[in-house]
Amino acid sequence: MTEKIKLTSGELRLMSLFQNITGAIARDCIVDEKMDRVIFVVNKGQMGLAIGKGGATIRQLQGIVTKKVELVEYSDDPSAFL
């Protein structure tokens, strides 16, 4: 049985903001209220673009969302993805 992932309007807004600020494509967004963080899954090869020079882009995004932002690079291989 396969289930489709459903994103909330808040997650979609965060993904749009992420893409506008970083220029990287967000494949998924997980809001972890318990750990006060947002995790973005970015396309393979776009991690550097998302982080920015010296981490400037990711720090800018963290300031806007007022949560810690973590990035994970997407992989088709589940073991590499984890």
C-alpha positions as CSV (number, residue, x, y, z in Angstrom):
1,M,0.0,0.0,0.0
2,T,1.5,3.3,-1.0
3,E,0.4,6.6,0.6
4,K,0.8,10.0,-1.0
5,I,2.6,12.6,1.0
6,K,0.4,15.6,1.7
7,L,1.9,19.0,2.4
8,T,0.1,21.6,4.5
9,S,-0.3,25.2,3.2
10,G,2.3,26.2,5.8
11,E,4.8,23.7,4.5
12,L,4.1,24.8,0.9
13,R,4.8,28.5,1.9
14,L,8.0,27.5,3.6
15,M,9.1,25.6,0.5
16,S,8.3,28.5,-1.7
17,L,10.3,30.9,0.6
18,F,13.2,28.5,0.7
19,Q,13.3,28.3,-3.1
20,N,13.0,32.1,-3.5
21,I,15.8,32.8,-1.1
22,T,18.2,30.0,-1.9
23,G,17.6,29.3,-5.6
24,A,17.6,25.5,-4.7
25,I,14.7,23.2,-5.2
26,A,13.0,21.9,-2.1
27,R,11.6,18.4,-2.7
28,D,10.1,18.2,0.8
29,C,9.7,20.1,4.0
30,I,9.3,18.8,7.5
31,V,8.3,21.1,10.3
32,D,9.5,19.7,13.6
33,E,7.8,21.7,16.3
34,K,9.2,19.6,19.1
35,M,12.8,20.4,18.1
36,D,11.9,23.9,16.8
37,R,13.4,23.2,13.4
38,V,12.5,23.0,9.7
39,I,14.1,20.3,7.6
40,F,14.3,20.8,3.8
41,V,15.1,18.0,1.4
42,V,17.0,19.5,-1.5
43,N,17.8,18.1,-5.0
44,K,21.0,16.2,-5.4
45,G,23.9,18.7,-6.2
46,Q,22.1,21.7,-4.8
47,M,23.3,21.6,-1.2
48,G,26.0,24.3,-1.7
49,L,23.5,26.6,-3.4
50,A,21.1,26.2,-0.5
51,I,23.7,26.9,2.1
52,G,25.3,29.8,0.3
53,K,28.8,31.2,0.6
54,G,29.9,30.8,4.2
55,G,26.4,29.7,5.2
56,A,25.0,33.2,4.5
57,T,21.9,32.0,2.7
58,I,20.9,29.5,5.3
59,R,21.4,32.0,8.1
60,Q,19.2,34.5,6.3
61,L,16.5,31.8,6.0
62,Q,16.8,30.9,9.7
63,G,16.3,34.6,10.6
64,I,13.1,34.8,8.6
65,V,11.5,31.5,9.8
66,T,12.9,32.0,13.4
67,K,13.7,28.3,13.6
68,K,16.8,26.2,13.0
69,V,17.0,25.1,9.4
70,E,18.5,21.7,8.5
71,L,19.1,20.4,5.0
72,V,19.2,16.9,3.7
73,E,20.3,16.0,0.1
74,Y,17.8,13.8,-1.8
75,S,19.0,10.4,-3.1
76,D,17.1,7.6,-4.9
77,D,19.1,5.2,-2.7
78,P,17.3,4.9,0.6
79,S,20.6,4.0,2.5
80,A,22.4,7.1,1.2
81,F,19.3,9.2,1.9
82,L,19.5,8.3,5.6
